[in-house]
Structures are given as structure tokens and as C-alpha cells.
Amino acid sequence: MRLHQKLLIHTLLGYFLLSLILYGFLFLFIKNYFEKSLIFRSQIEAKAIFSSLYQGMLKGFTREELDNFLRIFQTDKLKVTLEKPSEVKEIPLYKEYIITKKGDTLYIKYNITATKMCLNCHRGISEGDLFGVLVLENSLKEDLKEIHQTLLLFLLFFSLFPLLGVYFIGKLQGKKFVKPIEELKERIRRSSKFDELIENEDLLTSSKTGIYEFDGLLEITDDFLRKVKELAIDRELFKFELSLLEKFIITSEFIRDWKYYVNNLLIEVNKIVEIVSIFALFYVEEDLFDTEIFWLKNPTRSFKEDMEGMIRKIFLEKFKINNFNFIHNVVLADESYSEEAFKNFYLKTKSLILESPKIGGIVGIGLSHEKLTSTQEIAIETVLISLLNVIGSIRAINKYTKELEFYATRDPLTHLYNQRTFWELLEYEVERAKRYNYKFALLIVDLDNFKLINDTYGHSFGDEFLREFAKFLEEIKRKGDILARYGGDEFTLILPLCDLTQGVSVAERIKENLSNFKIEAPDGKPVFLTTSIGIAIFPDHGETSKDLFTLADTLMYKAKKEGKNKIVYPTAEEILSYQKEITDTILLVKEAVENKRILPYFQPIYDLKTGELFGCEVLMRIEIEDEVIPAQRFIGIAESMGFIMEMDFINMEKALSLAKETNYQGYFFFNLSPKVLIVPEFLKKIKELVKNYSFPSEKIIFELTERETVKNLTLLEKFIRNLQDYGFKFCIDDFGAGFSSFQYIKHFIIDFVKIEGDFVIGLSREALVDLAIIESIVTLCKGLNIKVIAEYVESEELASKLRDFGVEFGQGFHLGKPSPQLPLTSFKSSS
């Protein structure tokens, strides 16, 4: 209900109550007056009747004649009776008459006493004796009712005029209050929008109303809104700073599209202070990056040149560098600045110089304001600091990620495709061959007696030999063939559109040309080797990439057993033998699942600085008849059969059960295929396990492996976020060895990465490429706040080097071998 309506209602209620009281008194007064008039009239009538009756008695009326005489006066309102002395109950003799009133009936009783004249006719009485009582009963009901109605109508009629007057006066007074209240309400409503409060000064002042109390309230409101405006400005600045922090979280997406974020930043900052441009110029190590200049609108040509000159001068003074390439970016390409906009132009800058890593740079903001408010100064300072930190980090990360991106697919020693990429390309070739119905060959080439070269001449010469052998294979293969280093001295070759005859021909060419391949050793002697080659054809010898590789690998080892320097391809008997081996493995997996013969093995992970136990990687084994079977023998078959999730659950349950029994306090790292994670019941099951064994979800880390890939990363992202909401953490296994690693780190919030083991092994040989890759991975992870774990830590020397690189945790045979028992000691005490 509105104020003016309440005022009007209260005024009318007040008038009504006052009128009710006044009219009540008036009504009682008038009623009393009319009642007295009626009584007076009744007295006159009674006296007249009495006089008439007295005259009749003087004339000698008998009793009967008197009664008949009295009936003449009887009416609906008046009843006249004559009571004998014997019928009279009480009546004061000293009064001539008495008047009483019961309800709406008036009773008048006259005493009739004997006079001298009465003694003439009546004997036995004396003068003054009570002769009788004349009783008149006069009903006033109808008269009073009529008086009431008349009086009520009269009062109602005459009360309408003051009532209307009160209504209009109340309405006018209400409007007098309503207008300033509505204005105040509108001011407060507009002030609730902080942007409008900041921009409109008129919201801070109000007009006077002439009402003392209300004007006092408005003054307090004005003062309050001025203080709110100050808070609003601070709040907007705080929001702006928060938005900067949110937008400038360094992710792979941000690193890729950082220019887009700076463009948006330029628009956002202009809401607080007018900024013409932003520029950034950085160098990392020996690389000088392009100078990026961001304009809100198109600048004039002359001012572009002036801006470049100003930046060149600043950078030359600070860093003594004068080799620049300027790139101009315009946010609002359809708008242009006039010459007037640069009349008061000046730059505010911040610089950064770091020795390790060697990074230097300047960021700046171009302004056209002569004077900035304190709020604007703070905003500019915030932007400069944010840009300096973020763009500097991006430039450093860019340098290292270029190397990481290359070595994500390439072997660091030979620059051939690495093992992970080989599997992706082999899977792709299988799918393509199925689609277009053609054959292809897979060759596995392994150098014979390569260990002898390492033992004789050292790892450096061994690495040189492998590099030259890789070049040799590159020259031998056809243009469309896919060559990869699988690991160590083992290489793979995928030959598209190739049958067994053609595959054997390529293998023979490798064998023949290798007889002429020699490298001079450090002692000056020529060194040459032979190879053992296994060949498998798709789809003749296998319909999946794993089957094809397993068969070719088995045949390569068969060639070694038969004397080396041989080419072996499958016979019918060998294919049957291989199929029997697969069948045996299938039965092994089925029995392990049915009888829960899955056994968890724990390999410890230690803090490389303190030597304290951090956690364990939980590995899977199958125990059959006292034989412990490693995962590589059954994991591929288990995945193809669809048993892997059930096996993972059994393994996890046994690990958590043992942790509860031994009061284990460390972390658990579980290897899981991404495809397991997206199964709907996975989250429900893992939550049940954690609850049943009272193990904190925050101490369970799922390692994302590339045993299988998931094409729908959006679906995988949803399930990973659900798990993270429940407290679980994630680690990327074999980081840097494939594209998927970078896809995971781009799309998901990752807590740990495990460096690909080949890079760690290369570190022990002082391989420069491996050193650079590990340094790049550590730098990238520090920028993204990800912890780093090194696998294959096989010596104290290697652990020390990893500590120096900033790697936090280590895992390997030097630190602890996989065991069915949980490790409960630190590395220091165990070593």
C-alpha cells in the first residue's frame, strides 16, 4: 500500500473515530432531550385524564361508569387503569404521583385521596385517606424509534461534507509526501546500479521539500550515497583486478590466444580510464620476440611511427637492443583516432629483467589524459604489473613449448617419430586400410649386438651410431613409409599399400645396404652391425594394431634366436602358435577376474628434497599358481575383452583394504585408461570404495594413460570434473611423449605430470636434447602450478640432477622396486 493511501486512510479513520465520539454524545443528548419531552407530554396527558376522572367522581360516577370512562383514553400506546386501595402495593403517601420507567414504557401513578366532598357519598373513610391509584402505562417505543431514525439520518447527512473535506485534504497532504519519497526511491534504485552511481553526479544531491524531518533524511541520504559511490569505485576497481587475475590465468589456451585476451583487456580498461594503446616487447635467452602494439582504434600513420620511435628509445636505453620488428593490432578496426587524440599522449611503462631464465622486457600503456585520478592510477599500475608477469611468462613458456611440441612426437636422439606417435600412426593406418581395403606391412628392425658398442666405446658413440643408423633408414625407405624409433636400438617401419612380397623386398634392401654401412669409432676402427627384422602383414597376420605389432616383435626375436642378421615372417604354424598364445592369455584374464587373482604391487614415490615417502604407484599383477604375471603380458588382451575396468576395481579395492590394515598415510597413484573414466558407474563405484575403506579421496591420483585414447574430450572433461569435485586428483603419465599429453593439460586441471622415462634416462647420459626437454617441462609445469614426478630414477647421481632441475618427486628402481607390501619408511632410512 502506498504512503499517500495510508495517510488518507489514517486521516479518515481519525475523522471517523472523532465523529463517532462527537456524534455519540450528541445522539445521547438529543435522545435524552426527546425522552424528557415525551415524559413531559405524558405527564400532561396523565393530569388531563386525572382531572377528567376527578370531575366524574364529583358527579357521583359508579365504579363501572369510571372504568367505562377510562376506556375512552385507551390507545395502542396508552393504557389507563384504576387500582383500589386494597390492590395498591406501595406508594408514598406524601407524593401526589410518582413516575417510573421500565424499558421503553413510562409508568405514571396518581394518588386519589378522600376530600370533604367525598365524605358526603362515602362512609367509613376520613379526609386524606387513600381512595385509589390512577395508573397510566405509556409505551414510548415507537416514538423513540422514530426519533432515533430521524436523528441518525440527520447526522449522516451532515457528516458527509466534512468527510469529503477531510478526504481531499488528506489526499493533497499525501501527494506532498509521495513526490519526494518517489524521487528518493528512484535515486536509490538508480544508485543500486553502481555504474550509474559512478557516472551521474545528480544522484548525490536532492531538492528541498520544506518538511524539516524529511529534508534531514534527504541530507543523510545524500551523504550516504556519496560514501557508497566511493565504495562503488573501489569495488569496480577490485572487480577489475579480480577479472584480470581470472582472465590472466596461464593455461595452454591462454598461451595460444594471448593477443585475444589483451584485446579484450584494452576494451575493459577503457571503462575505467581512457587508454589509447598497449605494447609489449620481450626477449628470452637469445630470442627477441616481435614488438606487439595494441591500439583501441586505428592510429594515424605518423603516430604509428612516433610510437615505434618512443618504444625503440626506451628499449635501447634499458637493454641496449636495437633490432625490432613491430606488429600493430587494432581492436576496433572500423574506428580511427584523430590527430587531436595524441595531443597530450604519453607512456607509462614497467620493465622486467631476470638472469635465470634470461628474460627481459617492457610493457607500456599509452594515455592521452593530462591527469589521472587515484583510482585510475591504481588501475593502470595493476594492468602493467599483470601484463608484465603474464606476457613475460608466456614468452618464456612459448620458447620451451616449441621444443616440447616437437619432442611430443619425435625421438629426441634421432628426431624420428617416437614410440607413442608410432602407435597412433599404426592405429590410423589400420583404420585406413580397413576403410579402403588394402594391405600394409609392419617391419620391426632391431640392431644385433648393439650393447657391445655401448660397452666398448661408451654411450656417446652409441648415440652417434643410432643417429647415423636412423639417417640410413630414412634414405632406404620409400617416400610414404613411416619410420619410428620404438626404443633403444629397436626401430619400426610402416609400409602402406604393401603385401608380404614387397615387405620382404624392403627388408632385404635394408639388410644388403647395411653391409656397406660403417661408422668410424673413437679408436679409428670402422664399426658396423647387422639387424634382425620381423615382418607382419595387415590383415593377413593380424586385424588390430596390437596383434600386428606383437606378432612382428615375436618374429624379430625369433630371428635373433636363430642366429641374428635374419628376416623372419610368419608361417602358418607360427600364426597358429601366436593365436594359441592369445587364447591362453584370454583364459588367464577370465580366471583372474572370476577368482579375483588380481594383485596390487606398490612402487614408492619419494620427495627428492626431503627423502620422505610421498606415495605409491599401484601396479597390477596376476597371481596364478605362485607365478606373478606382469601387466604387459595381459593388459592389451584385458582391454580388448572389456575386462579392464573390473580388473582396475579389484586392484583398487585390494590396495585400499591393505592401506586401511596398515594405516598407510601416503598418496595412491592408479593407472587408468581414459575410457574407464567415462563409464557412468565408475564414479559411483570409486566413491563407494573410498567410503568403505575410509580413505581420503584427496589422496587418490588417477594417472591418465594412453593405452587407449578418447576422441570425445568434452565428455572426458565432464567426468574428470565430477571426480575432481569429489576431491580426486589427476596426473599425466609419460608426459611429453605424445600429443594426448598436451591435449590433457590443455583441457583439464592437472595436479601432477610424470616425465617420460626416455628423457630421464637421457639425462644420465648428459644428452643435451633430453636436458633441454626436462628443463622445458619443469618450466611449463611451474607456470601452470603442476607438480613434477620423474620416473626411471636409477641412481643417486640421477636423483641429484633431477633435484637441481627443480623436479619435486622421483620414482625408480634406485628408490624402490615394485612390491606387494606397502612401503612405510622414508628413502633416507631405506637407503
Summary of the structure (lengths in Angstrom):
residues: 831
radius of gyration: 55.1
end to end distance: 82.9
largest distance: 192.0
contacts: 2540
relative contact order: 0.05
helix: 55%
strand: 21%
